[in-house]
Amino acid sequence: KEINCCEINCPDQLMYNCPEQYNPVDVQAISEAMKMIKSEKDKRLHKIFTFRYLEGKGNNLMPWKDVCCQEGINLSVQGCINVHNEYIKKIRKEKK
């Protein structure tokens, strides 16, 4: 079932782009990525990715300044960006 991103804003559901820009996201890829993130030792990763990509208002990314002050993250803006980018690098390296 296709989900309209304008109807959801929950980390348990996966996003599609809005109908006016119909370009569905690969739900399976997002699901696999979130499973990988959940399995990491650093539990802040899941929170960072969830807030940044799934909790933003109106299908927008949540700003880093809002992500870093969420409960359980407790990092500076740059700290959040560094944790995020290091994980992205790790995934890219594993995929090669």
N, C-alpha and C positions, 0 to 999 in steps of 0.2 A: 504494500500500500504506500502510495506517495504521500509525503507529509509536507505541507506548506510551511515554510519557515516563519511566516507571519503568525501561524497558529501555535507555535511552540516556542518555548524558551526554557527548556529543561534538559539537564545533562543525561537523563535516561532515554531521551529520544534523539534521533539523528536528524540533521538538517538537510533540507533541499533549498535551493535558491528560490526566491519569490517568482510567481508566475510571469510577471512582466519581463523577467530575465531568465526564462525557462532554460535551465542548464543544470539538471539534477546532479548532485554530488554522489560519488560512489559510496553507497551506504555500507557495503561490506568492508571497504578500505577504512572508513572512519571507525567502524566497529572493531576491526582488528587493531587499529592504532590505539584506541582507547583501552583495549584489553592489555596491550603491551605496556601502556603507561601505568595502568593499575597494578601491574605485576612488579614494577620497579620498587626498590627499597625506599627511595626518597618519596614519601607520600605527598609531598608538596607538588610534585610534578602533575599528578592527576588534578589537583585543585587548580593549579595554574592553567593547565590546558582547558579545563572545564569552564572556569570563569572567563578566560580570554576568548574562547571560541564558541561556547554554548550559552553563556549567560548574558551576553551583551544585549542591550535593548534595541529592538527594531532591526534585528539581523545585522547589527554592527559589532565589531570587535570591542570588547570591554577595554578601556584605556589601561595602560600599565599602572598608572597611579591608583586606579581603583582595584586592580588585581592584587597588588602588593599588600594592601591593608586588609585583605579578607582574613577571617579567622583561620588559623592553622598554617598560614603562609609566612607571615612575619618577616618579610624581606624588604629591602629598599627596591625602588623601581629598577635600578640597574641589576640588583641581585636577581630579581624575577626574570629579567631579560637574559641574564647569563645562564641561569638554570635551564630556561626554555631553549636557548640556542645550543647549549652543550648537549642536550638530549637530541635535538634535531641532527646535530653532527654525528652523534653516536648511531642513530638510526641509519643515516646515509652511509656511514662506514660499514655497518653490518649488511646493508643491501648490496654492496659492491661485491 
